[in-house]
Amino acid sequence: MLQVHEIREHLEAYTKALAKRGLAAKTDLQDILEIDEKRRSTQASLDETLAQSNTFSKEIGMLFKNGETQKANLLKEKTTQLKERSKTLNETLNETVTLLESKLYNLPNIPHESVPAGTDENDNEEVFREGDIPTLEDTALPHWELAKKYDLIDFELGVKVTGAGFPVYKGKGARLQRALITYFLDKNTEAGYTEYQVPHLVNEASGFGTGQLPDKEGQMYHVTADDLYLIPTAEVPVTNMFRNELLPHTQLPITCTGYTACFRREAGSYGAHVRGLNRLHQFDKVEIVRIEHPDHSYEALDGMVEHVKGILRELKLPYRILRLCGGDLGFTSALTYDFEVFSTAQDRWLEISSVSNFETFQANRLKLRFKDTDGKNKLVHTLNGSALALPRVLAGILENYQTADGIEIPEVLRPYCGFDRIS
């Protein structure tokens, strides 16, 4: 959530930056400033009214003590009027604060200066590419055919149990999935991230804290009976562990990792491009989260990018990195790098990770601050990244490592799997 004083100070710059997202936001920003002016003037009137009421109350006590009953009763009438006024002002203040929060909650983050303008994924910038794309036989299969051929994943059984988008992993498919999860967690903890096991459901406050609520696109599963939400990523519970905290600067950075199942409705996702593991309603992901001093967050973002690069190098998968344009940038993000692995059998790139810096946007919603060396309380910067999302990594391994007589297992995963090929 943006800060009102920052909007006031940088109105033109924010208007220009939000235009990168395709938003003509100046009117909305000006509305926020006007509502905040009303909030401040109402708060000042309320404070003045309450102070006057308190003064009269003290005078009334003294007048009764001195036997000046008539004067005391006159002041009591004025106090009653002041109480009615303070009640009206308080209602106005609450309505104004609610309206202001609603406006702010629905305004996206300001893109970093390096974010290119653009409307969709076609305007993203490729900033890095590495790895050789293997040459496959003419008989090479996409991963959903390989999963069926070698009895690794049963998509139809998932439909029977739950519905489309909920696959059942079997035998070596399940072991390979488990191996990837453990390998990712080991790489993250070796890099200094503390591992957490967190709930897969969160309350409304957590959804607001990291920006998943209000859910404008209807992508979260809502358990209405208990007013809880199935998590779309471990970022939500992990980051919310620090909601409403004031941290000493010596505690920064805080680095966390966690594996969870993730749940997304993926409403409106249809077609051949979402076949197999390409787009799921439930999938596994290992996440990394950082709570950083604002002075060091972009250095930390670069470090997260290098960390994910290292994992993909060990897996020996061809990949590229994109800097997302304004139109493709997530609601809460200031800067995002997407990692994509090349699917040779599908002849296209598949997103496997997003690494983002949210600057103070989430921290302001979370009320997550730190006490700096100057003694002032300041908002932290929050960052997160997938290290990694499993479905498309698994799809990339199955497709890129296939041979005429089986599927090779990446060397780094063999100790985790207990086998070196699927045949």
N, C-alpha and C positions, 0 to 999 in steps of 0.2 A: 504494500500500500504506500502510495506517495505521501510525502509530508507536506502539509499546507504551507508552512513557511518556505519550503523549497520551491513550491509552485509559485508563490508570490515573488520570490527573488529571481526565479528563472523562467518566467512566463513565456517569453518569446522563444527561448532555447528549447523549452519543453514542447511547445507547439510545433516547432520545426522537427524535433526528434520524433514525436509521435506521428508525424507525417510519413516517416519511414515505414510505419506499420499500416499506412493507408488510411489514417484517421485524421479527420479535420476536427481537432480537439480544442481549439481555442475557446469556443463557446462553452464547452464543458468545464474547462479550466477556470474560466471567468465566473461561471455559476458557482463553482466550489469556493472561490474567493469571496463572492457575495454572501453565500450561506455562512461562511466562517466569520465574516464581518457581523452578520446578524447574531451569530452565536456569541461572539465576544461582547457585543453591546448588551445583549440580553444577560450574559453572565455578570457584566459590570453593574447593571441595574439591579439584578438579584442580590449581589453582594452588598450594594448600597442599601437596599431595602432591609436586608437581614441585619446589617450593622445598626441602622436606625431603630429597628424593632428591639434589638438588644439594649440599646441605650435607653429607650423609653421604659423597658422592663426594669432596669436598674433604678431609674428615676421614680417609677411607680412605687417600688419598695420603700424608697426613702420618704416619699410623700405620705404613704400610709403610716410609716413609723413616726412622722412628725405631726400626724393628725390632720393633714391636708387632704381630706377624703375627696372633696369636689374636684380638685386638680388631678388627683390620682385617677378618678373615674373618667375624666376627659381624655387623659393619656391612654387609658385602657381602650377607649373607643378608637383612638388613632392606631393603637397596636393591632386591634382587630382588623382594621382596614389594611394595615401593612401586611398582616398575615394572609389576607385574601389576595393582595397584590403579589406577594411572594409565591403563593400557590400558582397563580396564573403565569408568572414569569418562569417558574420551574417547569410547568407543563410546556411552555413555549420553548424553553431551553432543551428539554428532552426531545421534543419533536425536531428541533433544528439539528441537534447532534445526530439523531437517527438518520435524517435526510443527508447530512454531510457524510456520515460513514457509508451510507448506501452509494452515494456518488463516488467516493474514494474506492470502495470495494470493487466497483465495476470499471475502474480505469486501469489499464495495463501499465506495466513498468516502462520506464524510459529506456530506449535502446542505447547501448554504448556507442560512442562516436565511431567505432570501427565497423558497426553493423551496416551493411549495404541496404539501400532502399530496394524495395521489391514487393511483389504481390503474392508470390507463392514459391514452391520449391524450385521452380525453374530459374529463379533469380538468386539462388544460393551460390556462394562462391567456393569453389574447390581450392583449398589451401595446401593440401598435402596428399601424396599418393605413394603407396609402397607395396611391394610384393608382385610376383609374377603370376599372371592368370594362367592356370594350367590348360593344356590342350587335351580335351576329352575325346573319347571314341564317339563315333556317330551314334552308337547305341546308348550313350549316356542318358540317365534318367533324372528327372527332378526328384527332390527329396521325398515327396509324398508317395512316389512310386517305389523308391528305394525302401522306405519305411514299410511298405506293404510286402515287397519282395523278400526282405530279411526279417519280417515279423518284429519290427522295432516299435512301431506306434500304430495304435488302432483308432482311427478317427471315427469310424462307424460305431464302435463300442462307446466312445465318449458321447455320441449323439443319443444312443440308447439310454445311457445313465443320466445325462444332463441335457445336452443339446449341442448344436454346432458350436465349434470354438473351444471345446473342452476335451482335448485328446487324452487317451490312455497310453502311457509309455509302458513297454513290456520288455522283459528279459534284458538283452544287451542294450536296448534303447534306454531302459530305465537306469541301468548302471552307468551308461555314458552321460546321461543327464545328471546323475548324482556326482559323477567324477568332475564334471564341469563346475558344479556348485562348489565342491570342496576345493578345487584348484583355484577358482576365483577368490574364495575367502582366504586361502593360504597366501596368495599373491598380495592381497590387500593388507592382511595382518603383518606380513613381512615388511610391507612399506610403512608400517607404523599406525595403521588404522585399528581401533579397538572394535572387536566384534560384539554385536548385540543381537539378541533374539527378541523381536518385538511383536506386539499384537497385530493381527491381520484385519481388525476392525478398529475404527476410531470414532470419537464423538464429533459433534458439529464444530466445537471450538477448534479442534485439530484441523478439520477441513478448511476452516476460515484462515487458520494460522499460516498454512503454507500455500493458500491461494486456490485450492481445488473447489472451494465454495465461495461465492455462489456458483453452482454448476450450470453455467450457461449452455453447455453443449450436451448435458444429460448423459455424461459418460460414466458416472459413478453408480455402483449398486447401493441402494438405500434399504437398510433393514428397518422398515417403518415402525414395527412393533416396539423396538427399543431405541429408535432414532439414532442408529449407528450406520457407518458407511464402510463397505469393504474397500481396502486400500488399493489405489491404482499403482502404487510404488512404495517401497520402504522409506523413501524420502519423507513421507508424511508422518508416520509415528516416530522415526528417528529424530527429525528436526524438532518435532513438538515435545520431545523429552526436555527441551530447554526453554519452553514457553514460559513467559513471566519470570525469567531469571535475570539477575544482575551479577555478571561474572567479573572477577578480578582480571585485569589485563594479563597477569602472569599465567592464567589458565588457558589463554589462547596460543596457538590454535587448538580447537577440539576436532579430532578426526575420528569418524565412526564408519563402520561397515556392517552390513547385515543382509542376510538372505531372507526373502519372503516370496510367497506366491503373490501375484498381482492380479487384480480383477478390473476389467474395463468393458463397458457395454459395447464399445465400438459401433455405435449406432450409425447406420448408413454406409457401412463397409461391405461392398459386394463386388463380385467379379473375379476373374481368373487371378488377378494380382494378390488376392487374399487367400489363395488356396493353401492347404496344408498348414505349415507352421508360420506362414507369412503374417497372419493376423488372427489373434486368439482373444477369447474372453477371459481365460485364465492362463497365466504363464509364470515361469520362474525367473527371478532376476536377483542379482547381487548388486547392491548399491553402495556407493561411497558418499559421505556427507562431511562437509567441513564448516566449522564456525570460525571465522577469521577476523582479525583486526583489519579495518578498511584499508590501511596502508599496504597490506600484503596480499589482498584477495586475488589480484590479477596474476601475481607471481604464483599463487597457489593454483589458480586455474590452469596456468601453463604446466605446472607440475602434474596435475590430474590428467591432462592431455598426454603427457609423456608416459604416465603410468599405464594408461589404456593402450598406448602404442606398444609398450613392452609386452603386454599380454598377447596382443595380436601377432607380434613378431614370433613369440614362442609357439603360438598355434600355427604359424606359417600360413596365414590366410591373407590373400590380397585385399587391401582396404584403402579407403580414401577418407579424408576429413573435409567437411564442409563448414563454412561459416554461414549461419543462417541469416537470411535477409529479414527485414522488418516484418514483411507479410507472413513469414513462416515461423517467426519467433514466438515461443511460448508466452502466455499471458504474464507470467511472473518474472521472466528472464530479462536480464540486461544484455547478455551475450551468451550464445550457445554454439558449441561445435558439435556437429553430428558425425559419428563414425559410421561408415557403410562398408560392408563386406561384399565382395563380388561373388554372385551366384553364377557359376559357369554353366550349369545345366539350364538355368532360367534366363541366362544372358542378361542379367540386370543387377543393379546394386540394391542391397537390403540394409536398412538402418539397423544397427545393433547397439548403439550407445548415443546418449546425449550428455554432454558435459557443460554445465551452466554456472554462471555467476548471477545471483539475484541481487547483489549489492544489499541495500537496506530494505528492499521491498518486502520480503518475508519478515525480516526482523521487526519492522514497524507493526505489522499485523500481530506478530508473536509477542510483542513487548519484550524483546530479547536484547538486553543491553550489556555493556561492560563498563567498568570504571577505568578510565584511561590514566596515564601517568600524570596528567594535569589535574586529576581529581574529578573531572567531569564525567557524567554518565552519557555514553554514546551508543548508537545502534551498531551492532556487529554487521558483517557481511556473511551471508550464507551461500554455500555452493553445494552442488550435488552432481553425481554422474553415475551412469550405469557401468559396472565393471564385472560382469557384463549382463545384458539381457540374453537369456538362453535360447529361445526358439530359433532365431535367425542365425545365431552362431552354430547351433546344431545343424540347421539346414545347410549352412555353408560348408561344414565339415563333411556331411554326408555326400554332398554334391561334388565338392572340389577334391575330395580324397577317394572317390570311387574309381575302381579299376574294372577290368573285364570280368574278374572273378571274385570281387568282394570290395569292401571298404576298408582302407587303411585307417588306423587311429593315429592322430598326431603324437609324435614321440613324447612330448611333455605330459600327455594325458595317460600314457600306458601304465605308469605305476599306480595311478588312481583307478583305472578301469580294471586292471588285472588281465587284460587281453590286448593284443596289438592289431587285430583285424576282425572284421565282421564278414562272414561268408556263409 
